[in-house]
Amino acid sequence: MATKQQDIRALSAKHARLETLINHVNYETLAAEHRRQQKHKAAGVDKVTKEDYERCIEIHGIIDLAVKVGDKWTIVDYKTDALLVGETREQFEARLREQYSPQIMLYREILQRMGLGEVKEMYLCAIALHGAMIRLGV
């Protein structure tokens, strides 16, 4: 993973202004679009039905990034928290792990409960640390 992290950092340094669609997506726009979709259609390629997705989004929120490679998932959740005054990098990472692990564990449970496969890796992407990936236990 270190090589992938270095690649992401290098690309983000090279392209100072990087815009993604996620800047235009929030809970309200996603939920509104979801409600507009027709009911009782076949599940998509991810095998998630509209009803399954609706239960997850309304109860648990939105997973920032979930990538499936083979039959295993990697979950990444972006965090914009700032370092506290006098806080070291290690303290900051520990604080994020403690604060956000329950949320990411819930995302893992959702994917697995829906029968979408096993979660192999989970990360927090700390924007305050220039996109550093903080690995969480699986």
N, C-alpha and C positions, 0 to 999 in steps of 0.2 A: 504493500500500500504506500510505502514511502515514495516510490517512484511516481505513482499517480498523484500524490499530494504535491510533489515538486512540480509536476507538469501543470497542475491546476494553478499553482502559485505563479509559475513562470508566465502562463497565458494571461492571468489576471493582471500581472505587472506590465506585460506588453500592451494589453488593451485596457487602458485606464478606464474607459467608459464602456462598460459591458452591460447591455440591457437584455433582460430576458422577459418572457411573457409573465413570469410569476409576479412582476411588478404590477401587473394589471389584474391579477386574480386575487380575490379575497373571499372570505366566507360568504358574504352577501351575494357577490356576482356568481360564485360557483353554485350556491344553493338555488338562486333564481333560475339559472340555466338548467339545473337538474330538474326543477319542478316543471319546466317546459317540455321535457322529454316525454315521449309516449310511454305508457305503462304496458306491461306484459309482452315486451319484445324479448327476443332471444338475448342471452348474455353475450357480452363482447368477447374478444379473444382472450381477455384476462379471466373469463368465466364468472364475472361479477354481474349480478342482475341489478336492475335499478333499485329494487327493494333492499337488497343487501347494502348497496352503496348508501342509500338514504339512511338506513339505520346507523351506519358508521359516521357519516358526516354530521348528522344531527346530534349524536351522542358524544362523539369523540373528537371532532375537529378534522383537520386536514393534514395528511402526511405531506411534508414538503417535497421529498424525493424518495421514491422506491424504485430500485432497478433490479430486474430479474435477469440473472445470468445462469443459464441452464435451468435447474429447478430450484435455485436458492436466491433469496432476496437480500439486498443491502438497503438499509434505511438510512437516510441522511436528513437531519432536521437543522435548519439554519437558525442561529441564535445571534441576536443583535445586542445582547447585554454588554455593558461596558465594565472594564476593570474598575474596582473600587480604589479609592485613594490608598496607596501603600500596599495594595494587593499584588503578590507575585503571580507569575504565569501559572505556577503549580497550584496556588491557592484558588485562582480564578477557574482553572480547569476542574478542580475538586468541587468547587461551588456549583458549577454548571452541571457536573455529573450528578450531584446530590439533588439539585433542583429539578432537572429534566429527565432523569432516568425513568421515573414512573410513567411519564408521558410516552416515551419511546417504547417502553416495555408494553404499554397498552397498544401501540401501533403494531408491534410484533404479534401480540395476541390476536388482534383483529385479522391480520393477514393469514395467520395460521388457522384461526377458527373458521374463516371463510373457505378453507381448503385450498388456498392459493400456493401453498408450499412453505418450506422452512426458511426462516430468516437466518442468514449466515453471519452478517455483520451489521452493526448499528453505530452511527457516528453523530456527533454534534459538530456542525461547522461553525466555528467561532469567528464571526466577522471582525470582532475587536482584535483578534490575533491574525488578521490578514487571511482569513479563510482556513486556519489550521483545523485539521480534522481530529476531534477528540473521540477516541474509540470507547465504546461502552461494552460491558460484558454481555454475552448472549445468553 
